[in-house]
Amino acid sequence: MEPSSGSRDARPAAVPAAVPVAAVLPAGGSGERLGGATPKQFCAVQGRPLISYTVQAMERVGWISNIIVVVSPENIEKMKSIIEKYGHKRVTIVKGGITRHRSIFNGLKVFAENQFSNHLLQKPEVVIIHDAVRPFVEEDIISKVVMAAKEHGAAGAIRPLVSTVIASAADGCLDHSLERARYRASEMPQAFLFDIIYKAYQQCTDYDLDYGTECLHLALKYCKTNAKLVEGTADLWKVTYKRDLYAAESIIKDSLSQQVCVITTGKEAVAQVGFLLQESLKSQITIEAISLSLCINDSHVQSSFTGQCYNFICINDNKYDIQETQQLVDMLEKSNIPVLYPVVLVLVHLDISENISFHVGVEELTRIKKFARDVKNKNILVYSLLIQCKDHLLLQETVNSAAVLIMALIKDRNPELTGQLLVA
């Protein structure tokens, strides 16, 4: 499971497996339009730098042999730590230039000169250029752009214009407007035959390198290569302003919420509540892609880890037991799932027996909070929920209320609420 915001073509593009392909991600910008001290590519989204999501998007494409990340000199060490922390592979860091085009040129030089690395990487036939702040790019559009570049020499993703483009006169009044239907917004990714784009950059003037922004224009200007334009999807948008970070976080949270694993014991009462909760979640969630699993033992839980599930509901009828929960946390850590995304673990405690009451004292609440605080450092968000219902005729209604609370916790993923004991 990976975050995605756009629709996908029903017929995926051919995979260019026989074509040596590399990617260059310019990430040297200062992020002035974001309005903060941290460049936007390093801003945290769900606790993880934005650029890590973009690198991951390229990593998922197995036929991309090398990923070049170009960053400003002062951020090289930061980028190294990101690669190490999140286990990124096939990544080479290159020192950026003072402008976007100079940074891209530096990234290309890694394949042709020894200036920026101790050894030459294998020169690709096709090179992808993609902004480090466009994290939701899918393999399908990457493949389409690469295949088009192989045939035409250059290619780029485009999208319809949202607003009409107008030109103002010297006095600040309207001069003229463009016919919106005739124009498109140039997006990323773009792809080029390596020899074409590298030759174009070698011939660039200082003005081009300092003030230009469009790579496709360079291929046309210096190599007479007319780029093939490929219709892109809505998920190609670029994080530019602060509000875009919130949008990106919302997309990621929504994607992470689409799989839930319900874990129960073999006890009849626990299994019954697990089943009712599962059915209630299904009826209350409108996302069709959600899948729920009723896991009875650890082997089933382990299979959910393999499926990259990021939400677990553990139901028991015992008092809060740190050791039992710790076992599940250890399994999560071993799976490495929390490395990339925060995992939600909702501990559901049952108090539904007419003869037994479930009481949580101050000492137990303190232990719950401490445990949740400790595992939060491992990117696991632990919440506790008490289901109280002595009247079995009202059990379904109570479980429905619990399902609403659980989905709110899963969708919000608020670290400040960890360790709290909620009551359904």
WOMOQUI-V96074 format. One record per residue. RES is the residue in one letter. SS is DSSP state (hx for helix, st for strand, lp for the rest). BURIAL is b if it has 24 or more other C-alpha atoms within 12 Angstrom, else e. D_LAST is the distance of its C-alpha to the last C-alpha in Angstrom with 2 decimals. Layout:
BEGIN
RES SS BURIAL D_LAST
RES SS BURIAL D_LAST
END
This chain:
BEGIN
M lp b 29.88
E lp b 31.23
P lp b 30.39
S lp b 32.40
S lp b 32.66
G lp e 35.62
S lp e 36.69
R lp e 38.88
D lp e 42.22
A lp e 42.26
R lp e 45.45
P lp e 45.06
A lp e 48.17
A lp e 50.43
V lp b 49.70
P lp b 52.69
A lp e 52.77
A lp e 56.54
V lp b 56.54
P lp b 56.16
V st b 53.47
A st b 52.24
A st b 49.96
V st b 50.57
L st b 47.67
P st b 49.06
A lp b 46.66
G lp b 48.98
G lp b 47.94
S lp b 47.13
G lp e 44.38
E hx e 46.00
R hx e 44.32
L hx b 40.87
G lp e 41.80
G lp e 40.67
A lp e 42.48
T lp e 40.98
P lp b 42.50
K hx b 39.98
Q hx b 40.46
F hx b 39.14
C lp b 36.17
A st e 32.82
V st b 30.42
Q lp b 27.17
G lp b 29.15
R st b 32.09
P st b 35.44
L hx b 36.01
I hx b 39.26
S hx b 37.57
Y hx b 35.83
T hx b 39.25
V hx b 40.97
Q hx b 38.36
A hx b 39.01
M hx b 42.69
E hx b 42.09
R lp b 40.31
V lp b 43.66
G lp b 45.57
W lp b 48.96
I st b 48.89
S st b 50.98
N st b 50.69
I st b 48.38
I st b 50.18
V st b 48.10
V st b 50.33
V st b 49.16
S lp b 50.96
P hx e 52.70
E hx e 50.37
N hx b 47.31
I hx e 48.80
E hx e 47.33
K hx e 43.87
M hx b 44.17
K hx b 45.32
S hx e 42.27
I hx b 39.98
I hx b 41.84
E hx e 41.58
K hx e 37.91
Y lp b 36.71
G lp e 39.37
H lp b 41.19
K lp b 44.32
R lp b 47.61
V st b 47.37
T st b 50.40
I st b 50.20
V st b 53.08
K st b 54.12
G lp b 53.91
G lp b 56.53
I lp b 56.50
T lp b 55.64
R hx b 53.58
H hx b 56.70
R hx b 58.10
S hx b 54.86
I hx b 54.89
F hx b 58.56
N hx b 57.78
G hx b 55.20
L hx b 57.82
K hx b 60.43
V lp b 58.51
F lp b 59.81
A lp e 63.37
E lp e 64.20
N lp e 63.79
Q lp e 63.15
F lp b 59.36
S lp e 58.79
N lp e 60.61
H lp e 61.05
L lp e 61.06
L lp b 58.17
Q lp e 59.15
K lp b 60.07
P lp b 57.90
E lp b 59.38
V st b 56.56
V st b 54.53
I st b 51.26
I st b 50.67
H lp b 47.09
D lp b 45.45
A lp b 43.17
V lp b 40.74
R lp b 40.20
P lp b 37.47
F lp b 36.44
V lp b 39.80
E lp b 39.78
E hx b 42.40
D hx b 43.64
I hx b 44.97
I hx b 46.33
S hx b 48.23
K hx b 49.61
V hx b 50.88
V hx b 52.44
M hx b 54.22
A hx b 55.51
A hx b 56.79
K hx b 58.57
E hx e 60.39
H hx b 61.03
G lp b 61.07
A st b 58.18
A st b 55.01
G st b 52.03
A st b 48.83
I st b 48.91
R st b 46.59
P st b 47.48
L lp e 47.94
V lp e 45.16
S lp e 47.42
T lp e 51.14
V lp e 53.32
I st e 55.84
A st e 58.75
S st e 59.80
A lp e 63.41
A lp e 64.95
D lp e 64.32
G lp e 60.57
C lp e 60.77
L st e 59.87
D st e 62.50
H st e 61.15
S st e 58.07
L lp e 57.61
E lp e 56.95
R hx e 53.37
A hx e 53.77
R hx e 56.49
Y lp e 54.51
R st e 51.60
A st b 49.50
S st b 50.39
E st b 47.39
M st b 46.89
P st b 47.40
Q st b 51.18
A st b 53.42
F st b 57.13
L st b 59.83
F hx b 60.06
D hx b 63.80
I hx b 63.50
I hx b 60.87
Y hx b 62.43
K hx b 65.85
A hx b 64.47
Y hx b 63.05
Q hx b 66.33
Q hx e 68.16
C lp b 65.83
T lp e 67.36
D hx e 65.88
Y hx e 64.89
D hx b 62.87
L hx b 61.16
D hx e 60.40
Y hx e 59.44
G lp e 58.58
T lp e 55.09
E lp b 55.63
C hx b 56.48
L hx b 57.49
H hx b 60.10
L hx b 61.67
A hx b 62.12
L hx b 63.81
K hx e 65.92
Y hx e 67.27
C hx b 67.11
K lp e 67.47
T lp b 64.32
N lp b 62.53
A lp b 58.86
K st b 57.09
L st b 54.12
V st b 50.98
E st b 48.32
G lp b 45.09
T lp b 41.42
A hx b 38.98
D hx b 37.49
L hx b 40.73
W lp b 39.93
K lp b 40.73
V lp b 38.68
T lp b 40.98
Y lp e 39.13
K hx b 36.12
R hx e 34.05
D hx b 34.85
L hx b 32.98
Y hx e 29.76
A hx e 30.55
A hx b 31.19
E hx b 27.91
S hx e 26.07
I hx b 28.05
I hx b 27.30
K hx b 23.53
D hx b 23.60
S hx b 25.70
L hx b 23.66
S lp b 20.52
Q lp b 22.36
Q st b 21.93
V st b 18.96
C st b 19.51
V st b 17.10
I st b 18.34
T lp b 18.03
T lp b 20.28
G lp e 22.63
K lp e 20.82
E hx e 20.31
A hx b 16.76
V hx b 15.68
A hx b 17.84
Q hx b 16.49
V hx b 12.87
G hx b 14.61
F hx b 16.66
L hx b 14.09
L hx b 12.12
Q hx b 15.61
E hx e 16.61
S hx b 13.69
L hx b 14.44
K hx b 18.06
S hx e 17.74
Q hx e 15.87
I lp b 18.05
T lp e 21.53
I lp e 23.20
E lp e 25.38
A lp e 26.08
I lp b 22.67
S st b 22.95
L st b 20.47
S st b 21.72
L st b 20.62
C st b 22.33
I lp b 23.29
N lp e 25.65
D hx e 26.86
S hx e 29.55
H hx e 27.16
V hx b 25.09
Q hx b 28.44
S hx e 29.29
S hx b 26.24
F hx b 27.63
T hx e 30.90
G lp e 29.33
Q lp b 28.18
C lp b 24.43
Y lp b 22.61
N st b 18.94
F st b 17.69
I st b 14.48
C st b 15.24
I st b 13.54
N st b 14.82
D lp b 14.70
N lp b 16.75
K lp b 16.41
Y lp b 16.43
D lp b 19.81
I hx b 21.59
Q hx e 24.33
E hx e 22.37
T hx b 20.58
Q hx e 23.96
Q hx e 25.51
L hx b 23.33
V hx b 24.05
D hx e 27.72
M hx b 27.73
L hx b 26.35
E hx b 29.03
K hx e 31.70
S hx e 30.94
N lp b 31.58
I hx b 28.81
P hx b 27.42
V hx b 30.95
L lp b 30.86
Y lp b 27.25
P lp b 24.10
V st b 21.89
V st b 18.09
L st b 16.66
V st b 12.91
L st b 12.56
V st b 9.84
H st b 10.26
L st b 10.12
D st b 10.56
I lp b 11.68
S lp e 15.32
E lp e 17.05
N lp e 19.38
I lp e 17.53
S lp e 15.11
F lp b 13.39
H lp e 14.47
V lp b 14.63
G lp e 17.70
V hx e 19.30
E hx e 21.39
E hx e 18.64
L hx b 16.78
T hx e 20.23
R hx e 20.82
I hx b 17.68
K hx b 18.85
K hx e 22.39
F hx b 21.70
A hx b 19.76
R hx e 22.65
D hx e 25.22
V hx b 23.98
K hx b 23.50
N lp e 27.29
K lp b 27.38
N lp b 25.53
I st b 22.36
L st b 19.14
V st b 16.66
Y st b 13.00
S st b 10.64
L st b 7.01
L st b 6.11
I st b 5.10
Q st b 6.63
C lp b 8.87
K lp e 12.56
D lp e 13.74
H hx e 14.42
L hx e 15.39
L hx e 11.88
L hx b 10.62
Q hx b 11.47
E hx e 9.73
T hx b 6.29
V hx b 7.55
N hx b 8.83
S hx b 5.91
A hx b 5.13
A hx b 8.89
V hx b 9.26
L hx b 7.70
I hx b 9.80
M hx b 12.76
A hx b 12.74
L hx b 13.05
I hx b 15.66
K hx b 17.62
D hx b 17.77
R lp b 18.48
N lp b 18.62
P hx b 20.12
E hx e 19.51
L hx b 15.73
T lp b 16.43
G lp b 15.89
Q lp b 12.96
L st b 10.02
L st b 6.75
V st b 3.82
A lp b 0.00
END
